[in-house]
Amino acid sequence: MKCPLCSNSDSRVLDSRPIDDGASIKRRRECPSCGKRFTTYEVVDTVPIEVIKRDGRREFFDKHKLARGIKIACQKRAVDAEAIALAIEQELMNEIATAITSVEIGERVLARLKECDIVAYIRFASIYRDFQDIDSFTTELKSLSKKSKKKSATEEKK
């Protein structure tokens, strides 16, 4: 690391410690030439993920936007919205693809909410799937009810 005072390209690490829950490392360094001590931060360089919207527009993935949508659906419910958003973000970061459709992100959120809380699932689905009337809600609820009955019947046979 180059010294900020004398521009010497050599420096010695005195201390290293993780910060931001291990997402980056803070290092104290010393220049052997002038004796100046300085701090550097090391972070992982990630490739930004592009989200392809339904209308074809592209924008960079915004974890805060995802978390906000999930949090609204989970309002006053016993669901950890932050954990769901973080898990989906981690899934996306671990994949090789650098672009994903908003539809696929929405389906991942729905799948997780369906496992955790049906009410939060319906809330999110009503916005995501753009329910326009009571019939849309009824259709979705009937679909959930049928799947729930099939699941119960399968568990009883075991």
Secondary structure, DSSP 8 states (H G I E B T S, - for coil): ---TTT--S--EEEEEEEETTTTEEEEEEE-TTT--EEEEEEE------EEE-TTS-EEE--HHHHHHHHHHHTTTSS--HHHHHHHHHHHHHHSS-SEEEHHHHHHHHHHHHHHH-HHHHHHHHHHHTT--SHHHHHHHHHHHHHHHHHHHHHHHH-
